[in-house]
Amino acid sequence: MTGTVFEACCRSILPDGSSVTITATRRPRAGRADVKCSVPGAPAQAERMQQVVRLARHTEPRHDSRDQVVLSADRAFDPVARDWELAAVLADRIVRGVFPAARPMVANGWSDAWHLGRIDGRNLVQAPDGVLAGGPDGLPHLGALTGQPDPGAATASARAWFPLYSGGEHDGLGWVEVSVRPLAGAAASATDTDDDAVSVPDLDALRQGQVRAVLAGARHFDGRGQGQWKTTVRFGEAGFSGDSYGLALVMADRIARGREFVARGRVVATGTSSAWHAGKVESVDALAPKCALILREAGAGDRILLPKAWEHALPQGMREALRARGASLACVERIGII
């Protein structure tokens, strides 16, 4: 796919009847970001466009990180409008040769789960002839573009929860979701790395690197997880700090890859590690308030996982209180079949 710059355009009809054109160009990556987006005077919309494109790439059977794609809208638009999302996904696929378009395209559609390839609907009520209309009554999923099955069927997803504690009134349980899809030809690919095949669209570059490092280490310990998956990681709340989500992330990944049992309820976990590659689970700060938060939020069927180092300092009666709610608790020092 590398070589000279290529260009592709796709339009979308806005709610007021006007249109926006999204132009995608491709060039050798040369150490740059895989996807860059711009919308005139609207950086938040550009950030959302980048998230949409990266999530939609999760559904592709192959991964090639050698090129950079830059997408730009020719105008700003209503922040509430979302029908442009399908046009951005198509422009990205056309310029990379993933979807061959025989003619200029106009497309309207949006999704709350692009990483599953699902197209939930469109806001355009009456689509003119020639418009590719997304939704259950039009293009229901990205696989249908090329006559393929629903890509969501090949994606496994799992969530785990972790305490979000800052000492404020909005403290609660946050979730991290890991979605994995088998990476075609992974063993033979010399251009892909685990870092390249892991997308974390909700976080900034620094924290994306931290998430990738956790997964790489935990999969190394697993011995069977590296270089086999396209992975998308999403957080229910992106505005958190610290690394106490680490054990929850590892558990969600292991469940999604079929390496861990599924709890009847939720897996609620907190813990970090300086050596995920050795499977070690280490302590995090704020034992007492996090335990109180977990005890407040736990429900029937939940499986609570805490660092082994916390075991002798747990609040008195915590195990019994959880058991009375139908939840269970384990203090662990290594990942594995927990």
N, C-alpha and C positions, 0 to 999 in steps of 0.2 A: 504493500500500500504506500510506501514511502516514495518520494519523488518530487516533481514540481508541484506548485500550488494548484489545487483544483477548487472549483466553486460550484455551489448548488443553492437554489432559492426555493422557498415554499411560502405561500401566502395563507393568511387566515382572515376571515371576515369578522370584524368587531361588532359589538352590540349595536352601534349606531349606523351600521351598514357600510362603513368605510373598511379599509383593509390594512393590515400590517404585513410587511414582507420581512421574512427572516432569512438572512444570507449566511451560509456556512462556507468557510474556506478551510483547506487542509494543507499542512506543510510538515516537513520533518520536525519531530518534537524537540530534539536537541536539548534535553534537560528541562524543557518548559512544562507547564501544567498540561494535562491531557485535554482539558476543555476550558475555554475562556468565553465569556458572554458579555455583551454590552447592550444596554437599552438607553437611549439618550435621556439624561437627567433622571434616571430611575435605577440606582444601583441595587435596590431591593428586588426589583423585577429581574435584573440581570442575574442576581444570585439564585433566584427561584428557577430561572431558565437552566442554569448550570446544574442544579439539583435534579430537575426533570430529566435532562439528557443523561446524566450519569446513572440515575435509577433505571431508565429504560435500557441502557446498555447491558444491564444485568441479565436481560432475557436472551442475549445473543449467545450462541453456543461456543463461539471463539472469542478470544481476546487478543488484541494487537495494540501494544502500547508505543509503537514507534512514531506515531503521528500526533500532531496537535490539531484540534479542530477549534476554530474561532467562530462563534455565532453572534450575529448582530441584528437587532431590529432597526428598521428605518425610521421608527418614531416611537415615542412613548404612548402608553395606552392606559386605560382605566385599571388600577391595581386589582379590582375585583374580577376583571375578565380573566378567563382561564382557557378559552377555546384555542388560543395560540399554542398551547402545549403540544398538541399533536403535530403542528407544523414544525416546531423546533425539533422534535424527535425525528421527523421525516427528513428534514434538511441535514441533520447529523448523519443519518443512515445513507442518504443518497451520496453525500460528498465522500463517504468512506467506502462506497461500493457495496454496502450491505444490502441496500434495496435499490435495484435498478429502476429508475423512473424514465419512461419513454417520452414524457411531456412535462411542462411546468405544472406544478400541483398547487391546489388550494385545499386546505384541510382544516377542519374544526373538530376539536375533541379535548377532553380533559380526563385526568385519572387521579385517584387518591392512592393508587398502588401501581405506579409505573414499573417498579421492580418485579412485578408479577406479569407485566405485559398487558394488564387489564385496561380497557378504555371504558370508563364509567358512564360517559355521556357527553353531551354538548349543550351549549346554551343557544346556539343557532336553531331557531324553531323550524323554519322552512329552508332547507339547503338547496340552492340553485343547482341546476344540472352541472355536472363536472366537479362538484365539491365532494371531497372524501369526508363523509360524516361519521364521526366516531360515536360509539354507544351500542347498546344491545340491539337496536333496530338498524344499525349500520355496520361499522367495523368494530366488533366486540373486543378484539384483542390483537396484539401486534403480529402474532403468528399468521393471522388471516391475510396479511399483506402479501405473503408469498405462498399461500395455500398450505401452511404448516399448522400443526396442532397448537392448542392453547399453550404458550410457554409457561404459564403459571403451573401447569400440571407437572412440570419437571423441576419445580422449585420447592424446597422444603424450608419452612420458617419456624422459628421458636422464639419465645420471649422469656426473659427472666426479669425480676424486679429487684431493686436495691433502694436502700433508704436515702432520701434526699434531705439532709439535715443541715440547716444553717442557723438554727435558733429562732426562726421566724414562724409566723402563723400559717404559712403555706407549706411547711414541711410535710412530707408524705412519701409514698413509694413511687419512684420513677421506674420506667421500663426501658430495657434495651432489647431490640429485636435483631436477630441474625437470620438472613435468608441466603441459602446456598443452592447453587445450580452446578451440576457436573460440567467441568471445563473440557470441551472436546479436544483431543490430541494433547492433553496437558503434559504427559510424560515426554512427548517428543518435541515440545516447544522450547526453543532456546531463547526466545525473545520475551517471554512472560516471566514475571516474578510474582511471589505471593503478594508483595506490596501493591503491584500494579493491578492485581485481580481483586483487591479489596476496596470497595467504595464506601466511604463514610460521608455522605453528602450533607449531613446536618451540622458538622463540626468544622472548626477552622483547621488550617494546615497542621499546626502543632499538635492538636489533639487527634487529628486523623492519624498522624504518625504514631502516637501513643497507642491508639486502638490497634493499629496494624502490628505493632510490636508485641502486644499482649497475645493476639491471635497467632502470630508466627511462633512465639515461644510455646504456647499451650499445644499447638498442633505438632511442634517438634517433639514434645513429650509424648504425645499420642502415638507418634510414629507412622501414622497413616493419613494425616490430614493435609500435608503440604503439597502444593502444586496440582491439586485435583479439583478446585472449586472456584467458581466466580462467587464472590461474597459481597453482600450489601448489609451494612450495619446502620440501623436507625435508632434514635433515642426519642422517647416521648417528650423529654424536656432537654433542650440543648444548652440551656443557661446554667450549667452546674460547674463546679470546680472540684479538683482532687481526683484521686484514682481509686476510690473505694468501690467503684462499679466493676472493677476487674473480674472478680469471681463470678458476678452475674453475667458478664459478657462471655466468659469462658463456658459457663454452663449453658447459655443459650446456643452457643456455637456447637457444643458437644451434642445437645439434644437435636439440633437441626441436622447434624451429620449422622444421627443414629448411633452415637457413642454413649448415650446416657439414657437412663430411664425417664419417662415423663411422669411428673407428679399429677395426682388427681386434681389438684388446684394449681396454684402458682409455685414456681421456684423463687424464693426470696433469698438473696445472698448478698453478703458484703465481705470484702477481703481483697488484698493486693498481693504482690509478690515481686521480689527482686530476681526471681529465677523461675519464671513460668516454664522454661524449657526443662526444668527438673521436676515440675509438677507441684512445687511448694506453694502453700497458701499461708500468707503472713497477715499480721494484725493491721488494723486501721484505727484511726482516732475516734473519739466520741462514743465509747462503748455504751455508757449508761443512757444517753439520750437516744441513740440509735436502737438500742434494745427496747426502750419504752415506745418508740415509734413503731417498731415491728410488732410489738405486742398489741398495740392499739389497732393496727391495720390487718393483722393476720385473720384468716378465715378457714373454714373447713377445707381440708385437702391440701392446704399449703405446706410446702416443704421448706423449712428455714435452714440455711447453711451459714455458719459463722466460723471465724478463724479458731483453730484449736487453742491459740493463746488466750482467747477470751473465756475459756470453759470455766475456770475457777473463780472468775469475777462476774459471772452472770447475775443479774438481779435475783434475789431470793424468790422462789416460787414461779419463775418464768416458764420452766419446762412444764410444770403442772398446769399453769394457766393456758399454755398453748395446747396441751393435750386435751384439756376440757373443751376447747373450741374445735377439736378435730384436726389440729395442725401438728406437725412433728418438727423436731429440731435436732440438728447434728452439728458438732464442732469438728472441723476437718483440718488436717495439716497438709493433705495432698489431694489433687484432683484425681478422678478415676470414676469407677462406678459407685456413686454416692447414694 
